[in-house]
Amino acid sequence: MQDWETSRGETGQPKGAPRSRFTAGFFDNDEINRLAAHTTLHSLAWAVSGVFWTVFLLRAGLPPAMIFLALAGILLLRFLFRPLVLWTLPILGPRRTLILGGLLSALQYPSLALVHGLGPELVLCCFVTAFGSVFYWTCYHAFFATLGDPELRGSQLGTRQALGSIAGVLGPALGGVMLASFGPWAAFGASALLEALATLPLIKLPEPRFLREAPRGAYASAKIGVVLFFTDGWVITSSALAWDIIAFRGLGTRFDNFGMLLAFAALSGAVGGMVWGRLIDRGFARRAVGFNGFIVIGTLLFKSLCGDDPTLIVAATTVATLLGGIYIPSLMTAVYNEAKAAPCALRFQFAAEGGWDAGGALACLIAAVLCSTDTSLQMVVLLAVPGMAVQSQALDAYYRARARTLGAGAG
């Protein structure tokens, strides 16, 4: 296995390779380009079918409380399955384990098509989804952390997000029409094929170093990653699921209408991540974090007041996507840079992903209890607010400490 740290320069390029600041981002890093191609196909697969996961289960007859419980079950299963990743890595190596995770993730889509309500099909879907994603995400984050360039991290994340937004425009519109006109097997089958094809750009990726024995400090170094991913899991699972149900109901419970809403929102936010990511790279990280917290909490409050009005739902979704492009660059710049500097990036992400599962599962369980007591879904959306507040504080402290370490202001 290639020793990544000694074969690459500090920026991730081969030592002595010229760099162009004009093309800062994906385009001057071949490994990140390959990951970009993979991520775009993966995002398209998810956009065609995965974004309909919540509303498909709703149409299949599951009440909101049960949908939250199903996701909590997936996350708890991921938590239990994760040690299998460390068992597999020495046998297959990081690249083959990532490819395995991608191929296993493709199976989640046909397993979802089998679900027609409460029953063994739902249990199978939860197991298949958890098993594939636990291999995929642990390795994917480690690859992006080690192959990316710390000084261009925000730009690379912003470009990744923009490419994902393009997939997010095409996928939901196509998936919504396929679900409405041809049924789940057409849409979910297409996503399975796209997910399998997405593994092709990964074949020639160089591998990050993975030691069979955990080096000293491998897990202790992941503390910031665990905290940030815990809050991310909390925010995403509590707000996104509740809002999907609100929007789907407000748009007449039609898959095509819901898909067009997601496509329009993705189009409005396609360039946001690129702009915000470059601001982080230019030293405005703390300002970006403060603005990010203000925007996310503000849009959560806006969503909680929309009711079932379709016009307000479209407006809230569009505004949240347009201004929310700063969220991922602010969060993942910190996580990826710390993972790259850690004694073992894969074990760093192993621990951080466990934090995501714990935060998401806890938020889902609380949301399920609230739904079972007839609490409105608008109030469930607000469950994300305290998680966002904690995340903003943790990121501000991180970037402040990093600025002191580097001896330069972070904005």
Buried (B, 14 or more C-beta within 10 A) or exposed (E): EEEBEEEBEEBBBEEEEEBEEEEBBBBBBBBBBBBBBBBBBBBBBBBBBBBBBBBBBBBBEBBBBBBBBBBBBBBBBBBEBBEEBBEBBEEEBBBBBBBBBBBBBBBBBBBBBBBEEBEEBBEBBBBBBBBBBBBBBBBBBBBBBBBBBBBBBBBBBBBBBBBBBBBBBBBBBBBBBBBBEEEBBBBBBBBBBBBBBBBBBBEEBBBBBBBEEBEEEBBEBBBBBBBBBBBBBBBBBBBBBBBBBBBBBBBEEBBBBBBBBBBBBBBBBBBBBBBBBBBBBEBBBBBBBBBBBEBBBEBBEBBBEBEEEBEBBBEBBBBBBBBBBBBBBBBBBBBBBBBBEBBBBBBBBBBBBBBBBBBBBBBBBBBBEBBBEEBBBBEBBBBBBBBBBBBBBBBBBBBBEBBEEEEEEBB
